[in-house]
Structure formats: structure tokens, C-alpha cells
Amino acid sequence: MAAAPAFAQVVVGQLELRWGDSQRVRGQATRPDRFTATLVADDGRRHPLDPAQARRAAGDLYALANRRVAVEFAPASGRASTRDIDVIVPADRLSEPAAKIGADGRLRISDAVLGNTRWVTLMCKFSDIASEQKPLSFFQSQRR
């Protein structure tokens, strides 16, 4: 039996997200709805992802649905069934020289944002916070 590598692994492929509603049957206990996340690698292999870890690693997992992504899995632990996910990023951000996989096997990506980027800001008033976080004038001053 070969020893697991001591460094992280990066797999590139398409992120597949699926939602499934459980079947409601009168008189029976209802099963919870099902959400699955799978990375379909370029070589066709399917890598099931833990949905909670995928959400944490991607930031906005749903924005990456059906897109080409790179997933960095943490170095192998003793568990054979699942691998921990360190980060999920869009693969279109993997362009030289801004990003590459280092000798240590970790994904390195530039934090630079190039070109025009649109942002939307929504003012919210939360019922459990008595004070006003920022006034409307603050947000209006952010426009250019």
C-alpha cells in the first residue's frame, strides 16, 4: 500500500450542483431535501464534495455552478472516504503568470482584479441590531 502524498492536490473540472426535493408521503416521516456537489474532472472522474466544506471553500458556491473550477484538496488525512477542501476558485482565474501550482502543490492566485467590475450594494436593516450601520449618504458616496 502506497503512502498518501504529504501535499495538497489540485483538481480542475466542472462543478456540478444538484438539488433534490424529498418525496412527501402522507403518514410517513419526511426525509430531508438533498443537495450534492460534485467535481467532474477533466479526465471524467467524478469527485463527490462535502457540501458544507464546498460552501466554505468557495465563498459563493452557487455562482460557480456549471463552471470550470479548480479545487484544492487538503493533504490526505487518515479518512479514506472524503478529502477536506481548502479552496474552490474559477479556473478562468488560473492564467500565467498570476496563478500557478507551486512546488508544494498549493494553488497560488493573484488577488488583483483587472478591468471593470460591477458591484451591487443593498442596504439592510436587521431586526436584531438597533443601531443604523451606515446611512444612505455613505453608500451614495461610493458611486463613481
N, CA, C and O atoms as a GROMACS GRO file, in nm:
protein
  576
    1MET      N    1   0.084  -0.118   0.000
    1MET     CA    2   0.000   0.000   0.000
    1MET      C    3   0.089   0.124   0.000
    1MET      O    4   0.176   0.138   0.086
    2ALA      N    5   0.067   0.213  -0.096
    2ALA     CA    6   0.150   0.333  -0.108
    2ALA      C    7   0.107   0.438  -0.008
    2ALA      O    8  -0.011   0.447   0.028
    3ALA      N    9   0.201   0.518   0.037
    3ALA     CA   10   0.171   0.626   0.131
    3ALA      C   11   0.106   0.741   0.057
    3ALA      O   12   0.139   0.769  -0.057
    4ALA      N   13   0.011   0.808   0.124
    4ALA     CA   14  -0.057   0.923   0.064
    4ALA      C   15   0.041   1.039   0.055
    4ALA      O   16   0.128   1.053   0.140
    5PRO      N   17   0.027   1.124  -0.049
    5PRO     CA   18   0.116   1.237  -0.061
    5PRO      C   19   0.098   1.333   0.056
    5PRO      O   20  -0.012   1.346   0.109
    6ALA      N   21   0.205   1.400   0.095
    6ALA     CA   22   0.202   1.491   0.209
    6ALA      C   23   0.166   1.632   0.168
    6ALA      O   24   0.176   1.723   0.251
    7PHE      N   25   0.125   1.655   0.044
    7PHE     CA   26   0.091   1.789  -0.002
    7PHE      C   27  -0.050   1.789  -0.059
    7PHE      O   28  -0.108   1.684  -0.088
    8ALA      N   29  -0.104   1.910  -0.075
    8ALA     CA   30  -0.239   1.924  -0.128
    8ALA      C   31  -0.245   1.885  -0.275
    8ALA      O   32  -0.143   1.883  -0.344
    9GLN      N   33  -0.365   1.852  -0.321
    9GLN     CA   34  -0.386   1.815  -0.461
    9GLN      C   35  -0.484   1.912  -0.522
    9GLN      O   36  -0.585   1.946  -0.460
   10VAL      N   37  -0.456   1.958  -0.643
   10VAL     CA   38  -0.546   2.047  -0.716
   10VAL      C   39  -0.607   1.969  -0.832
   10VAL      O   40  -0.535   1.907  -0.911
   11VAL      N   41  -0.740   1.972  -0.841
   11VAL     CA   42  -0.812   1.904  -0.949
   11VAL      C   43  -0.895   2.009  -1.021
   11VAL      O   44  -0.966   2.087  -0.957
   12VAL      N   45  -0.887   2.011  -1.154
   12VAL     CA   46  -0.960   2.107  -1.235
   12VAL      C   47  -1.071   2.033  -1.310
   12VAL      O   48  -1.050   1.924  -1.362
   13GLY      N   49  -1.188   2.094  -1.314
   13GLY     CA   50  -1.300   2.034  -1.383
   13GLY      C   51  -1.424   2.120  -1.371
   13GLY      O   52  -1.415   2.238  -1.338
   14GLN      N   53  -1.540   2.061  -1.398
   14GLN     CA   54  -1.666   2.135  -1.394
   14GLN      C   55  -1.737   2.106  -1.262
   14GLN      O   56  -1.745   1.991  -1.219
   15LEU      N   57  -1.788   2.212  -1.199
   15LEU     CA   58  -1.860   2.198  -1.073
   15LEU      C   59  -2.007   2.170  -1.102
   15LEU      O   60  -2.074   2.247  -1.170
   16GLU      N   61  -2.055   2.060  -1.049
   16GLU     CA   62  -2.194   2.018  -1.070
   16GLU      C   63  -2.267   2.026  -0.937
   16GLU      O   64  -2.229   1.959  -0.841
   17LEU      N   65  -2.373   2.106  -0.932
   17LEU     CA   66  -2.455   2.118  -0.811
   17LEU      C   67  -2.593   2.063  -0.842
   17LEU      O   68  -2.651   2.092  -0.947
   18ARG      N   69  -2.647   1.983  -0.750
   18ARG     CA   70  -2.780   1.924  -0.771
   18ARG      C   71  -2.862   1.937  -0.643
   18ARG      O   72  -2.813   1.913  -0.532
   19TRP      N   73  -2.986   1.976  -0.662
   19TRP     CA   74  -3.081   1.984  -0.553
   19TRP      C   75  -3.188   1.880  -0.578
   19TRP      O   76  -3.229   1.857  -0.692
   20GLY      N   77  -3.234   1.817  -0.473
   20GLY     CA   78  -3.341   1.719  -0.487
   20GLY      C   79  -3.438   1.732  -0.371
   20GLY      O   80  -3.399   1.728  -0.255
   21ASP      N   81  -3.564   1.747  -0.404
   21ASP     CA   82  -3.667   1.752  -0.302
   21ASP      C   83  -3.705   1.610  -0.265
   21ASP      O   84  -3.719   1.523  -0.351
   22SER      N   85  -3.721   1.589  -0.136
   22SER     CA   86  -3.762   1.455  -0.094
   22SER      C   87  -3.909   1.434  -0.128
   22SER      O   88  -3.987   1.529  -0.136
   23GLN      N   89  -3.944   1.310  -0.147
   23GLN     CA   90  -4.082   1.278  -0.182
   23GLN      C   91  -4.166   1.281  -0.054
   23GLN      O   92  -4.133   1.215   0.045
   24ARG      N   93  -4.272   1.358  -0.057
   24ARG     CA   94  -4.359   1.371   0.059
   24ARG      C   95  -4.469   1.264   0.049
   24ARG      O   96  -4.546   1.261  -0.047
   25VAL      N   97  -4.474   1.177   0.150
   25VAL     CA   98  -4.575   1.071   0.153
   25VAL      C   99  -4.655   1.086   0.282
   25VAL      O  100  -4.599   1.090   0.392
   26ARG      N  101  -4.786   1.095   0.266
   26ARG     CA  102  -4.873   1.113   0.382
   26ARG      C  103  -4.859   0.995   0.478
   26ARG      O  104  -4.861   0.879   0.438
   27GLY      N  105  -4.845   1.028   0.605
   27GLY     CA  106  -4.837   0.924   0.707
   27GLY      C  107  -4.696   0.871   0.730
   27GLY      O  108  -4.677   0.785   0.816
   28GLN      N  109  -4.598   0.920   0.655
   28GLN     CA  110  -4.460   0.875   0.674
   28GLN      C  111  -4.372   0.993   0.711
   28GLN      O  112  -4.400   1.108   0.678
   29ALA      N  113  -4.264   0.961   0.781
   29ALA     CA  114  -4.169   1.066   0.818
   29ALA      C  115  -4.107   1.123   0.690
   29ALA      O  116  -4.076   1.049   0.596
   30THR      N  117  -4.091   1.253   0.689
   30THR     CA  118  -4.034   1.320   0.572
   30THR      C  119  -3.882   1.318   0.579
   30THR      O  120  -3.823   1.353   0.680
   31ARG      N  121  -3.821   1.276   0.470
   31ARG     CA  122  -3.675   1.279   0.461
   31ARG      C  123  -3.631   1.421   0.428
   31ARG      O  124  -3.705   1.495   0.364
   32PRO      N  125  -3.512   1.459   0.471
   32PRO     CA  126  -3.466   1.594   0.437
   32PRO      C  127  -3.436   1.607   0.287
   32PRO      O  128  -3.402   1.510   0.220
   33ASP      N  129  -3.451   1.730   0.237
   33ASP     CA  130  -3.415   1.756   0.097
   33ASP      C  131  -3.266   1.728   0.081
   33ASP      O  132  -3.191   1.730   0.178
   34ARG      N  133  -3.225   1.703  -0.044
   34ARG     CA  134  -3.086   1.663  -0.068
   34ARG      C  135  -3.017   1.764  -0.160
   34ARG      O  136  -3.073   1.807  -0.260
   35PHE      N  137  -2.894   1.800  -0.122
   35PHE     CA  138  -2.810   1.886  -0.204
   35PHE      C  139  -2.675   1.817  -0.219
   35PHE      O  140  -2.614   1.777  -0.120
   36THR      N  141  -2.628   1.802  -0.344
   36THR     CA  142  -2.498   1.740  -0.367
   36THR      C  143  -2.411   1.831  -0.452
   36THR      O  144  -2.460   1.904  -0.538
   37ALA      N  145  -2.283   1.824  -0.427
   37ALA     CA  146  -2.184   1.897  -0.506
   37ALA      C  147  -2.082   1.795  -0.555
   37ALA      O  148  -2.033   1.713  -0.478
   38THR      N  149  -2.052   1.801  -0.685
   38THR     CA  150  -1.958   1.706  -0.746
   38THR      C  151  -1.865   1.781  -0.839
   38THR      O  152  -1.909   1.868  -0.914
   39LEU      N  153  -1.738   1.747  -0.835
   39LEU     CA  154  -1.642   1.799  -0.931
   39LEU      C  155  -1.621   1.692  -1.037
   39LEU      O  156  -1.578   1.581  -1.006
   40VAL      N  157  -1.652   1.726  -1.162
   40VAL     CA  158  -1.629   1.633  -1.274
   40VAL      C  159  -1.496   1.676  -1.336
   40VAL      O  160  -1.489   1.775  -1.409
   41ALA      N  161  -1.391   1.600  -1.307
   41ALA     CA  162  -1.256   1.635  -1.351
   41ALA      C  163  -1.243   1.624  -1.502
   41ALA      O  164  -1.324   1.559  -1.569
   42ASP      N  165  -1.142   1.689  -1.556
   42ASP     CA  166  -1.118   1.687  -1.700
   42ASP      C  167  -1.100   1.546  -1.755
   42ASP      O  168  -1.130   1.521  -1.872
   43ASP      N  169  -1.053   1.453  -1.671
   43ASP     CA  170  -1.035   1.315  -1.717
   43ASP      C  171  -1.162   1.232  -1.703
   43ASP      O  172  -1.161   1.112  -1.731
   44GLY      N  173  -1.273   1.295  -1.659
   44GLY     CA  174  -1.401   1.227  -1.648
   44GLY      C  175  -1.431   1.171  -1.511
   44GLY      O  176  -1.545   1.132  -1.485
   45ARG      N  177  -1.333   1.165  -1.423
   45ARG     CA  178  -1.358   1.114  -1.288
   45ARG      C  179  -1.447   1.210  -1.211
   45ARG      O  180  -1.434   1.332  -1.222
   46ARG      N  181  -1.536   1.154  -1.132
   46ARG     CA  182  -1.627   1.234  -1.050
   46ARG      C  183  -1.578   1.233  -0.906
   46ARG      O  184  -1.552   1.127  -0.849
   47HIS      N  185  -1.565   1.352  -0.848
   47HIS     CA  186  -1.518   1.367  -0.710
   47HIS      C  187  -1.633   1.426  -0.628
   47HIS      O  188  -1.660   1.545  -0.639
   48PRO      N  189  -1.701   1.344  -0.546
   48PRO     CA  190  -1.806   1.399  -0.460
   48PRO      C  191  -1.745   1.496  -0.359
   48PRO      O  192  -1.640   1.468  -0.300
   49LEU      N  193  -1.811   1.609  -0.340
   49LEU     CA  194  -1.763   1.711  -0.247
   49LEU      C  195  -1.860   1.722  -0.130
   49LEU      O  196  -1.981   1.710  -0.148
   50ASP      N  197  -1.806   1.744  -0.012
   50ASP     CA  198  -1.890   1.769   0.104
   50ASP      C  199  -1.952   1.908   0.085
   50ASP      O  200  -1.878   2.005   0.075
   51PRO      N  201  -2.086   1.920   0.079
   51PRO     CA  202  -2.149   2.048   0.050
   51PRO      C  203  -2.112   2.160   0.149
   51PRO      O  204  -2.092   2.274   0.108
   52ALA      N  205  -2.104   2.129   0.277
   52ALA     CA  206  -2.069   2.232   0.376
   52ALA      C  207  -1.927   2.282   0.354
   52ALA      O  208  -1.902   2.402   0.360
   53GLN      N  209  -1.834   2.192   0.329
   53GLN     CA  210  -1.696   2.232   0.303
   53GLN      C  211  -1.687   2.310   0.173
   53GLN      O  212  -1.614   2.409   0.165
   54ALA      N  213  -1.761   2.267   0.070
   54ALA     CA  214  -1.758   2.335  -0.060
   54ALA      C  215  -1.809   2.478  -0.046
   54ALA      O  216  -1.752   2.570  -0.105
   55ARG      N  217  -1.916   2.498   0.031
   55ARG     CA  218  -1.968   2.633   0.052
   55ARG      C  219  -1.864   2.721   0.118
   55ARG      O  220  -1.843   2.836   0.077
   56ARG      N  221  -1.797   2.669   0.220
   56ARG     CA  222  -1.695   2.745   0.292
   56ARG      C  223  -1.576   2.776   0.202
   56ARG      O  224  -1.524   2.887   0.204
   57ALA      N  225  -1.532   2.678   0.124
   57ALA     CA  226  -1.412   2.693   0.042
   57ALA      C  227  -1.433   2.785  -0.077
   57ALA      O  228  -1.339   2.849  -0.123
   58ALA      N  229  -1.555   2.792  -0.128
   58ALA     CA  230  -1.582   2.872  -0.248
   58ALA      C  231  -1.623   3.015  -0.216
   58ALA      O  232  -1.606   3.103  -0.300
   59GLY      N  233  -1.676   3.039  -0.099
   59GLY     CA  234  -1.730   3.171  -0.071
   59GLY      C  235  -1.872   3.179  -0.126
   59GLY      O  236  -1.967   3.182  -0.049
   60ASP      N  237  -1.887   3.184  -0.257
   60ASP     CA  238  -2.018   3.184  -0.322
   60ASP      C  239  -2.025   3.062  -0.414
   60ASP      O  240  -2.003   3.074  -0.535
   61LEU      N  241  -2.054   2.948  -0.357
   61LEU     CA  242  -2.054   2.822  -0.432
   61LEU      C  243  -2.152   2.825  -0.548
   61LEU      O  244  -2.122   2.774  -0.656
   62TYR      N  245  -2.269   2.885  -0.526
   62TYR     CA  246  -2.374   2.881  -0.628
   62TYR      C  247  -2.336   2.961  -0.752
   62TYR      O  248  -2.383   2.930  -0.862
   63ALA      N  249  -2.252   3.062  -0.738
   63ALA     CA  250  -2.206   3.140  -0.854
   63ALA      C  251  -2.113   3.057  -0.942
   63ALA      O  252  -2.092   3.090  -1.059
   64LEU      N  253  -2.057   2.950  -0.887
   64LEU     CA  254  -1.964   2.865  -0.961
   64LEU      C  255  -2.032   2.743  -1.024
   64LEU      O  256  -1.965   2.662  -1.089
   65ALA      N  257  -2.162   2.730  -1.006
   65ALA     CA  258  -2.234   2.614  -1.060
   65ALA      C  259  -2.217   2.604  -1.211
   65ALA      O  260  -2.231   2.702  -1.283
   66ASN      N  261  -2.187   2.484  -1.258
   66ASN     CA  262  -2.168   2.453  -1.400
   66ASN      C  263  -2.054   2.530  -1.464
   66ASN      O  264  -2.052   2.548  -1.586
   67ARG      N  265  -1.961   2.575  -1.384
   67ARG     CA  266  -1.843   2.645  -1.437
   67ARG      C  267  -1.719   2.559  -1.419
   67ARG      O  268  -1.717   2.466  -1.338
   68ARG      N  269  -1.618   2.592  -1.493
   68ARG     CA  270  -1.488   2.526  -1.480
   68ARG      C  271  -1.419   2.585  -1.358
   68ARG      O  272  -1.400   2.706  -1.349
   69VAL      N  273  -1.382   2.499  -1.264
   69VAL     CA  274  -1.321   2.542  -1.139
   69VAL      C  275  -1.196   2.460  -1.109
   69VAL      O  276  -1.173   2.354  -1.167
   70ALA      N  277  -1.118   2.512  -1.016
   70ALA     CA  278  -1.005   2.437  -0.961
   70ALA      C  279  -1.034   2.416  -0.812
   70ALA      O  280  -1.067   2.511  -0.741
   71VAL      N  281  -1.022   2.293  -0.768
   71VAL     CA  282  -1.047   2.259  -0.628
   71VAL      C  283  -0.916   2.211  -0.568
   71VAL      O  284  -0.852   2.120  -0.619
   72GLU      N  285  -0.878   2.275  -0.458
   72GLU     CA  286  -0.758   2.231  -0.387
   72GLU      C  287  -0.802   2.149  -0.267
   72GLU      O  288  -0.867   2.199  -0.176
   73PHE      N  289  -0.764   2.022  -0.269
   73PHE     CA  290  -0.793   1.932  -0.159
   73PHE      C  291  -0.677   1.937  -0.060
   73PHE      O  292  -0.561   1.944  -0.101
   74ALA      N  293  -0.708   1.934   0.068
   74ALA     CA  294  -0.606   1.934   0.172
   74ALA      C  295  -0.525   1.805   0.164
   74ALA      O  296  -0.570   1.706   0.108
   75PRO      N  297  -0.405   1.807   0.222
   75PRO     CA  298  -0.326   1.684   0.225
   75PRO      C  299  -0.409   1.571   0.287
   75PRO      O  300  -0.487   1.593   0.378
   76ALA      N  301  -0.390   1.452   0.236
   76ALA     CA  302  -0.469   1.338   0.279
   76ALA      C  303  -0.454   1.314   0.428
   76ALA      O  304  -0.344   1.318   0.483
   77SER      N  305  -0.567   1.290   0.492
   77SER     CA  306  -0.565   1.253   0.634
   77SER      C  307  -0.590   1.103   0.641
   77SER      O  308  -0.581   1.033   0.540
   78GLY      N  309  -0.622   1.054   0.756
   78GLY     CA  310  -0.646   0.912   0.772
   78GLY      C  311  -0.777   0.864   0.714
   78GLY      O  312  -0.798   0.745   0.695
   79ARG      N  313  -0.869   0.959   0.685
   79ARG     CA  314  -1.001   0.921   0.634
   79ARG      C  315  -0.991   0.892   0.485
   79ARG      O  316  -0.939   0.973   0.409
   80ALA      N  317  -1.040   0.777   0.444
   80ALA     CA  318  -1.033   0.739   0.303
   80ALA      C  319  -1.157   0.782   0.226
   80ALA      O  320  -1.152   0.795   0.104
   81SER      N  321  -1.272   0.804   0.296
   81SER     CA  322  -1.397   0.830   0.226
   81SER      C  323  -1.407   0.971   0.170
   81SER      O  324  -1.460   0.988   0.060
   82THR      N  325  -1.359   1.071   0.241
   82THR     CA  326  -1.368   1.209   0.192
   82THR      C  327  -1.235   1.280   0.211
   82THR      O  328  -1.154   1.243   0.296
   83ARG      N  329  -1.216   1.383   0.130
   83ARG     CA  330  -1.098   1.467   0.144
   83ARG      C  331  -1.143   1.607   0.177
   83ARG      O  332  -1.242   1.655   0.121
   84ASP      N  333  -1.073   1.674   0.266
   84ASP     CA  334  -1.108   1.811   0.303
   84ASP      C  335  -1.074   1.904   0.188
   84ASP      O  336  -0.976   1.886   0.117
   85ILE      N  337  -1.159   2.006   0.170
   85ILE     CA  338  -1.143   2.102   0.063
   85ILE      C  339  -1.086   2.231   0.122
   85ILE      O  340  -1.143   2.288   0.215
   86ASP      N  341  -0.974   2.277   0.066
   86ASP     CA  342  -0.914   2.403   0.111
   86ASP      C  343  -0.975   2.523   0.040
   86ASP      O  344  -1.012   2.621   0.104
   87VAL      N  345  -0.986   2.516  -0.093
   87VAL     CA  346  -1.034   2.630  -0.170
   87VAL      C  347  -1.093   2.584  -0.303
   87VAL      O  348  -1.050   2.484  -0.360
   88ILE      N  349  -1.194   2.660  -0.351
   88ILE     CA  350  -1.251   2.639  -0.484
   88ILE      C  351  -1.252   2.774  -0.553
   88ILE      O  352  -1.308   2.871  -0.501
   89VAL      N  353  -1.189   2.782  -0.670
   89VAL     CA  354  -1.182   2.907  -0.746
   89VAL      C  355  -1.219   2.883  -0.891
   89VAL      O  356  -1.203   2.772  -0.941
   90PRO      N  357  -1.270   2.987  -0.959
   90PRO     CA  358  -1.296   2.970  -1.102
   90PRO      C  359  -1.166   2.941  -1.176
   90PRO      O  360  -1.064   3.003  -1.148
   91ALA      N  361  -1.170   2.846  -1.268
   91ALA     CA  362  -1.047   2.809  -1.341
   91ALA      C  363  -1.006   2.916  -1.440
   91ALA      O  364  -0.890   2.918  -1.482
   92ASP      N  365  -1.096   3.006  -1.478
   92ASP     CA  366  -1.056   3.112  -1.570
   92ASP      C  367  -0.964   3.212  -1.502
   92ASP      O  368  -0.907   3.298  -1.570
   93ARG      N  369  -0.949   3.205  -1.370
   93ARG     CA  370  -0.854   3.290  -1.297
   93ARG      C  371  -0.715   3.227  -1.294
   93ARG      O  372  -0.622   3.286  -1.238
   94LEU      N  373  -0.700   3.110  -1.351
   94LEU     CA  374  -0.574   3.039  -1.346
   94LEU      C  375  -0.490   3.069  -1.470
   94LEU      O  376  -0.463   2.979  -1.550
   95SER      N  377  -0.450   3.191  -1.488
   95SER     CA  378  -0.370   3.227  -1.605
   95SER      C  379  -0.229   3.264  -1.562
   95SER      O  380  -0.210   3.328  -1.458
   96GLU      N  381  -0.133   3.224  -1.639
   96GLU     CA  382   0.007   3.258  -1.609
   96GLU      C  383   0.029   3.406  -1.636
   96GLU      O  384  -0.038   3.459  -1.725
   97PRO      N  385   0.115   3.476  -1.568
   97PRO     CA  386   0.191   3.429  -1.453
   97PRO      C  387   0.121   3.455  -1.320
   97PRO      O  388   0.179   3.430  -1.215
   98ALA      N  389  -0.004   3.505  -1.324
   98ALA     CA  390  -0.072   3.542  -1.200
   98ALA      C  391  -0.098   3.422  -1.110
   98ALA      O  392  -0.097   3.435  -0.987
   99ALA      N  393  -0.120   3.306  -1.167
   99ALA     CA  394  -0.151   3.190  -1.085
   99ALA      C  395  -0.080   3.067  -1.138
   99ALA      O  396  -0.062   3.050  -1.258
  100LYS      N  397  -0.040   2.983  -1.045
  100LYS     CA  398   0.017   2.854  -1.083
  100LYS      C  399   0.022   2.765  -0.961
  100LYS      O  400   0.003   2.811  -0.848
  101ILE      N  401   0.048   2.642  -0.984
  101ILE     CA  402   0.060   2.546  -0.875
  101ILE      C  403   0.207   2.541  -0.836
  101ILE      O  404   0.293   2.512  -0.919
  102GLY      N  405   0.233   2.570  -0.711
  102GLY     CA  406   0.370   2.576  -0.662
  102GLY      C  407   0.430   2.438  -0.642
  102GLY      O  408   0.361   2.337  -0.654
  103ALA      N  409   0.558   2.436  -0.610
  103ALA     CA  410   0.628   2.310  -0.587
  103ALA      C  411   0.569   2.234  -0.469
  103ALA      O  412   0.580   2.112  -0.460
  104ASP      N  413   0.505   2.308  -0.377
  104ASP     CA  414   0.443   2.244  -0.262
  104ASP      C  415   0.306   2.187  -0.294
  104ASP      O  416   0.241   2.129  -0.206
  105GLY      N  417   0.258   2.203  -0.420
  105GLY     CA  418   0.130   2.151  -0.461
  105GLY      C  419   0.013   2.242  -0.431
  105GLY      O  420  -0.101   2.208  -0.463
  106ARG      N  421   0.038   2.358  -0.371
  106ARG     CA  422  -0.069   2.451  -0.337
  106ARG      C  423  -0.094   2.548  -0.452
  106ARG      O  424  -0.001   2.586  -0.524
  107LEU      N  425  -0.219   2.587  -0.468
  107LEU     CA  426  -0.260   2.678  -0.573
  107LEU      C  427  -0.228   2.821  -0.532
  107LEU      O  428  -0.265   2.864  -0.422
  108ARG      N  429  -0.159   2.896  -0.618
  108ARG     CA  430  -0.128   3.036  -0.590
  108ARG      C  431  -0.202   3.121  -0.693
  108ARG      O  432  -0.189   3.099  -0.813
  109ILE      N  433  -0.278   3.218  -0.644
  109ILE     CA  434  -0.356   3.303  -0.733
  109ILE      C  435  -0.336   3.448  -0.693
  109ILE      O  436  -0.332   3.481  -0.575
  110SER      N  437  -0.323   3.532  -0.792
  110SER     CA  438  -0.311   3.676  -0.768
  110SER      C  439  -0.443   3.730  -0.716
  110SER      O  440  -0.549   3.684  -0.758
  111ASP      N  441  -0.438   3.827  -0.626
  111ASP     CA  442  -0.558   3.888  -0.573
  111ASP      C  443  -0.604   4.005  -0.658
  111ASP      O  444  -0.708   4.065  -0.629
  112ALA      N  445  -0.531   4.040  -0.763
  112ALA     CA  446  -0.566   4.156  -0.844
  112ALA      C  447  -0.697   4.135  -0.918
  112ALA      O  448  -0.726   4.026  -0.967
  113VAL      N  449  -0.775   4.241  -0.925
  113VAL     CA  450  -0.897   4.242  -1.004
  113VAL      C  451  -0.870   4.334  -1.121
  113VAL      O  452  -0.843   4.453  -1.102
  114LEU      N  453  -0.878   4.280  -1.242
  114LEU     CA  454  -0.846   4.358  -1.361
  114LEU      C  455  -0.972   4.394  -1.437
  114LEU      O  456  -1.068   4.318  -1.438
  115GLY      N  457  -0.971   4.510  -1.501
  115GLY     CA  458  -1.085   4.551  -1.582
  115GLY      C  459  -1.198   4.607  -1.498
  115GLY      O  460  -1.183   4.630  -1.378
  116ASN      N  461  -1.311   4.629  -1.563
  116ASN     CA  462  -1.428   4.683  -1.495
  116ASN      C  463  -1.495   4.574  -1.413
  116ASN      O  464  -1.511   4.460  -1.459
  117THR      N  465  -1.535   4.608  -1.293
  117THR     CA  466  -1.606   4.516  -1.206
  117THR      C  467  -1.729   4.586  -1.152
  117THR      O  468  -1.719   4.696  -1.098
  118ARG      N  469  -1.844   4.524  -1.167
  118ARG     CA  470  -1.968   4.582  -1.116
  118ARG      C  471  -1.997   4.527  -0.978
  118ARG      O  472  -1.978   4.408  -0.952
  119TRP      N  473  -2.044   4.614  -0.890
  119TRP     CA  474  -2.080   4.575  -0.756
  119TRP      C  475  -2.221   4.624  -0.727
  119TRP      O  476  -2.261   4.730  -0.776
  120VAL      N  477  -2.294   4.550  -0.651
  120VAL     CA  478  -2.428   4.590  -0.607
  120VAL      C  479  -2.426   4.594  -0.455
  120VAL      O  480  -2.379   4.500  -0.390
  121THR      N  481  -2.477   4.703  -0.399
  121THR     CA  482  -2.486   4.716  -0.255
  121THR      C  483  -2.632   4.728  -0.216
  121THR      O  484  -2.703   4.813  -0.269
  122LEU      N  485  -2.675   4.646  -0.126
  122LEU     CA  486  -2.811   4.650  -0.076
  122LEU      C  487  -2.809   4.697   0.068
  122LEU      O  488  -2.740   4.640   0.152
  123MET      N  489  -2.885   4.801   0.096
  123MET     CA  490  -2.897   4.846   0.235
  123MET      C  491  -2.996   4.755   0.305
  123MET      O  492  -3.103   4.726   0.252
  124CYS      N  493  -2.960   4.710   0.424
  124CYS     CA  494  -3.047   4.622   0.501
  124CYS      C  495  -3.059   4.674   0.642
  124CYS      O  496  -2.963   4.728   0.697
  125LYS      N  497  -3.173   4.658   0.699
  125LYS     CA  498  -3.196   4.689   0.839
  125LYS      C  499  -3.231   4.558   0.907
  125LYS      O  500  -3.333   4.496   0.877
  126PHE      N  501  -3.145   4.515   0.998
  126PHE     CA  502  -3.164   4.387   1.066
  126PHE      C  503  -3.243   4.408   1.194
  126PHE      O  504  -3.214   4.500   1.270
  127SER      N  505  -3.339   4.324   1.218
  127SER     CA  506  -3.427   4.340   1.334
  127SER      C  507  -3.355   4.320   1.466
  127SER      O  508  -3.400   4.371   1.569
  128ASP      N  509  -3.244   4.249   1.465
  128ASP     CA  510  -3.173   4.224   1.590
  128ASP      C  511  -3.059   4.324   1.616
  128ASP      O  512  -2.984   4.308   1.713
  129ILE      N  513  -3.046   4.427   1.531
  129ILE     CA  514  -2.944   4.531   1.552
  129ILE      C  515  -3.016   4.665   1.558
  129ILE      O  516  -3.075   4.709   1.459
  130ALA      N  517  -3.010   4.729   1.675
  130ALA     CA  518  -3.088   4.851   1.697
  130ALA      C  519  -3.030   4.971   1.622
  130ALA      O  520  -3.106   5.056   1.575
  131SER      N  521  -2.899   4.979   1.611
  131SER     CA  522  -2.837   5.097   1.550
  131SER      C  523  -2.833   5.086   1.398
  131SER      O  524  -2.836   4.977   1.342
  132GLU      N  525  -2.827   5.201   1.334
  132GLU     CA  526  -2.814   5.208   1.188
  132GLU      C  527  -2.667   5.186   1.155
  132GLU      O  528  -2.582   5.259   1.206
  133GLN      N  529  -2.635   5.086   1.071
  133GLN     CA  530  -2.495   5.057   1.041
  133GLN      C  531  -2.430   5.170   0.963
  133GLN      O  532  -2.328   5.225   1.007
  134LYS      N  533  -2.484   5.206   0.851
  134LYS     CA  534  -2.433   5.316   0.768
  134LYS      C  535  -2.553   5.389   0.709
  134LYS      O  536  -2.651   5.326   0.670
  135PRO      N  537  -2.546   5.522   0.702
  135PRO     CA  538  -2.658   5.597   0.642
  135PRO      C  539  -2.654   5.587   0.489
  135PRO      O  540  -2.553   5.550   0.431
  136LEU      N  541  -2.766   5.621   0.425
  136LEU     CA  542  -2.777   5.618   0.281
  136LEU      C  543  -2.669   5.703   0.215
  136LEU      O  544  -2.616   5.666   0.111
  137SER      N  545  -2.637   5.816   0.274
  137SER     CA  546  -2.534   5.905   0.216
  137SER      C  547  -2.399   5.836   0.202
  137SER      O  548  -2.324   5.864   0.109
  138PHE      N  549  -2.367   5.748   0.295
  138PHE     CA  550  -2.240   5.674   0.287
  138PHE      C  551  -2.235   5.592   0.159
  138PHE      O  552  -2.135   5.593   0.088
  139PHE      N  553  -2.343   5.519   0.129
  139PHE     CA  554  -2.346   5.433   0.011
  139PHE      C  555  -2.351   5.514  -0.118
  139PHE      O  556  -2.292   5.475  -0.218
  140GLN      N  557  -2.422   5.627  -0.115
  140GLN     CA  558  -2.429   5.711  -0.234
  140GLN      C  559  -2.292   5.770  -0.266
  140GLN      O  560  -2.262   5.796  -0.383
  141SER      N  561  -2.210   5.794  -0.166
  141SER     CA  562  -2.076   5.849  -0.190
  141SER      C  563  -1.981   5.745  -0.253
  141SER      O  564  -1.874   5.781  -0.301
  142GLN      N  565  -2.019   5.618  -0.252
  142GLN     CA  566  -1.936   5.513  -0.308
  142GLN      C  567  -1.943   5.505  -0.460
  142GLN      O  568  -1.857   5.445  -0.523
  143ARG      N  569  -2.047   5.566  -0.518
  143ARG     CA  570  -2.065   5.562  -0.664
  143ARG      C  571  -1.962   5.652  -0.732
  143ARG      O  572  -1.917   5.750  -0.675
  144ARG      N  573  -1.928   5.616  -0.851
  144ARG     CA  574  -1.837   5.699  -0.930
  144ARG      C  575  -1.902   5.737  -1.059
  144ARG      O  576  -1.841   5.808  -1.140
   0.00000   0.00000   0.00000
